Amino acid sequence: MLGTTGSGKSTLARRLAERLALRYVELDDLSWQPGWRETPIELFRHLVRQATDGDTWVVAGNYKRVRDLYWPRADLLVILDYPFPLVFWRLLCRTFRRGISGESCCNGNRERLLPHFYSRDSLLWWCITTYRRRRREFLWLDEPGHSEVPVLRLTTPWATERWLARL
């Protein structure tokens, strides 16, 4: 499952894994250790290899440094290619929800609300600065010869729900 920050990758991947009784792999959980410490690259790669061992899994995440471990074995690359206003709105709502409720994410870490509005480490800022780049990267996958794996691009939540309902 691919998409820009806040597009709904994790939510859709979790729903898809439940529906098809597949293992759900959240790359953020493998990448971030408690205390927001980044997992060393070799350990991260080991954890991804372990999590995607076998043939039945759904992976959520955009981490280029581990794609080589599972993309060649994927049956389908699903890209959530939603418009920026929708993605940003969803991310803003999620940020407030997590910040206010204390909901944990990424291997038990918690997001603090205020830093999202004054820090360059903010996911809101990350979304603003990476949206176009990610989108170009994902459009590149549609070009002949760039992906041996079939690519499904979903451009609206309605199209996503329709696709999921047909499975």
C-alpha positions as MATLAB code, in Angstrom:
seq = 'MLGTTGSGKSTLARRLAERLALRYVELDDLSWQPGWRETPIELFRHLVRQATDGDTWVVAGNYKRVRDLYWPRADLLVILDYPFPLVFWRLLCRTFRRGISGESCCNGNRERLLPHFYSRDSLLWWCITTYRRRRREFLWLDEPGHSEVPVLRLTTPWATERWLARL';
ca = [
       0.000    0.000    0.000;
       1.548    3.257   -1.130;
       0.474    6.856   -0.822;
       1.492   10.177    0.595;
       1.545   10.826    4.322;
      -2.029   10.892    5.598;
      -3.614    9.257    2.546;
      -4.926    6.268    4.497;
      -2.343    3.604    3.619;
      -2.340    1.978    7.036;
      -6.104    2.029    7.436;
      -6.724    0.496    4.022;
      -3.916   -2.066    4.391;
      -5.305   -3.152    7.760;
      -8.826   -3.487    6.330;
      -7.530   -5.413    3.306;
      -5.490   -7.767    5.487;
      -8.515   -8.446    7.697;
     -10.808   -9.015    4.742;
      -8.417  -11.462    3.047;
      -7.042  -13.004    6.280;
      -3.487  -11.897    5.461;
      -0.700  -10.688    7.732;
      -0.654   -6.898    8.134;
       2.792   -5.275    8.097;
       3.058   -1.632    9.175;
       6.468   -0.303    8.147;
       6.176    2.660   10.534;
       6.016    0.211   13.446;
       9.205   -1.461   12.250;
      10.976    1.809   11.478;
      10.282    3.585   14.775;
      11.306    2.198   18.145;
       9.850    3.446   21.445;
      10.866    7.021   22.203;
      10.769    7.894   18.487;
      14.189    6.341   17.954;
      14.741    5.317   14.351;
      15.526    1.643   13.886;
      19.057    1.129   12.490;
      18.845    0.296    8.780;
      20.194   -3.267    9.008;
      17.792   -4.117   11.832;
      14.943   -2.454    9.931;
      15.722   -4.540    6.841;
      15.894   -7.682    8.981;
      12.511   -6.907   10.567;
      10.932   -6.291    7.150;
      12.379   -9.556    5.775;
      10.953  -11.377    8.784;
       7.534   -9.696    8.546;
       7.182  -10.432    4.820;
       8.452  -13.979    5.013;
       6.019  -16.208    3.141;
       3.451  -15.300    0.532;
       0.540  -13.811    2.465;
       0.941  -10.233    3.672;
      -0.177   -6.663    3.087;
       2.456   -3.969    3.612;
       1.672   -0.327    4.389;
       4.457    2.186    3.873;
       6.653    4.167    1.500;
      10.134    3.284    2.734;
      12.383    3.110   -0.349;
      15.217    1.531    1.616;
      13.289   -1.735    2.031;
      11.186   -1.963   -1.139;
      13.646   -4.370   -2.718;
      12.805   -6.901    0.004;
       9.122   -7.346   -0.795;
       8.104   -5.537   -4.012;
       9.434   -8.296   -6.295;
       7.192  -10.781   -4.447;
       4.082   -8.589   -4.359;
       0.997   -9.498   -6.389;
      -0.195   -5.895   -6.620;
       0.969   -2.393   -5.722;
      -1.972   -0.296   -4.548;
      -1.437    3.456   -4.658;
      -3.739    5.858   -2.851;
      -3.467    8.908   -5.106;
      -5.915   11.291   -3.503;
      -6.037   15.077   -4.010;
      -3.878   17.162   -1.665;
      -6.768   18.950    0.109;
      -8.325   15.609    1.080;
      -5.018   14.111    2.244;
      -4.090   17.200    4.243;
      -7.544   17.405    5.844;
      -7.361   13.740    6.874;
      -3.881   14.218    8.292;
      -4.943   17.338   10.184;
      -7.916   15.474   11.723;
      -5.709   12.502   12.625;
      -3.104   14.813   14.148;
      -5.710   16.473   16.386;
      -7.274   13.122   17.304;
      -3.950   11.562   18.286;
      -2.675   14.698   19.995;
      -5.774   15.157   22.113;
      -6.554   11.510   22.884;
      -2.978   10.355   23.427;
      -3.589    7.510   20.979;
      -0.392    5.592   20.326;
       1.118    4.953   16.916;
       4.375    3.718   15.424;
       5.289    1.015   17.887;
       3.633    2.618   20.901;
       4.886    6.175   20.405;
       2.581    9.125   20.937;
       2.333   12.252   18.818;
       2.321   15.585   20.592;
      -0.055   18.135   19.109;
       1.820   21.440   19.414;
       5.038   20.469   17.581;
       2.947   19.832   14.467;
       2.343   23.565   14.231;
       5.810   24.979   14.853;
       8.385   22.310   14.023;
      10.005   21.145   10.791;
       9.541   17.595   12.185;
       5.785   18.025   11.812;
       3.890   15.453    9.754;
       1.776   18.325    8.459;
       4.915   20.027    7.126;
       6.180   16.674    5.798;
       2.914   16.221    3.888;
       3.123   19.704    2.393;
       6.740   19.310    1.297;
       6.597   15.729   -0.009;
       3.139   15.455   -1.581;
       4.170   16.407   -5.137;
       7.394   14.398   -5.032;
       5.600   11.248   -3.851;
       2.919   11.723   -6.467;
       5.521   12.004   -9.265;
       7.257    8.921   -7.920;
       4.031    6.936   -7.981;
       3.078    8.185  -11.462;
       6.437    6.885  -12.650;
       5.346    3.363  -11.644;
       2.586    3.459  -14.269;
       5.074    3.849  -17.105;
       5.833    0.646  -19.039;
       8.879   -1.198  -17.771;
       9.095    0.540  -14.402;
       7.256   -2.067  -12.384;
       7.079   -5.800  -12.899;
       4.195   -5.823  -10.430;
       0.719   -4.676  -11.511;
      -0.195   -1.237  -10.172;
      -3.668   -0.187   -9.040;
      -4.082    3.563   -8.614;
      -7.081    4.629   -6.532;
      -7.868    8.330   -6.856;
     -10.923    8.759   -4.636;
     -12.133    7.229   -1.369;
     -15.253    6.136   -3.266;
     -13.166    4.185   -5.798;
     -11.222    2.642   -2.931;
     -14.390    1.513   -1.151;
     -15.755    0.088   -4.414;
     -12.553   -1.867   -5.029;
     -12.465   -3.186   -1.460;
     -16.128   -4.228   -1.610;
     -15.478   -6.301   -4.744;
     -12.788   -8.416   -3.065;
];
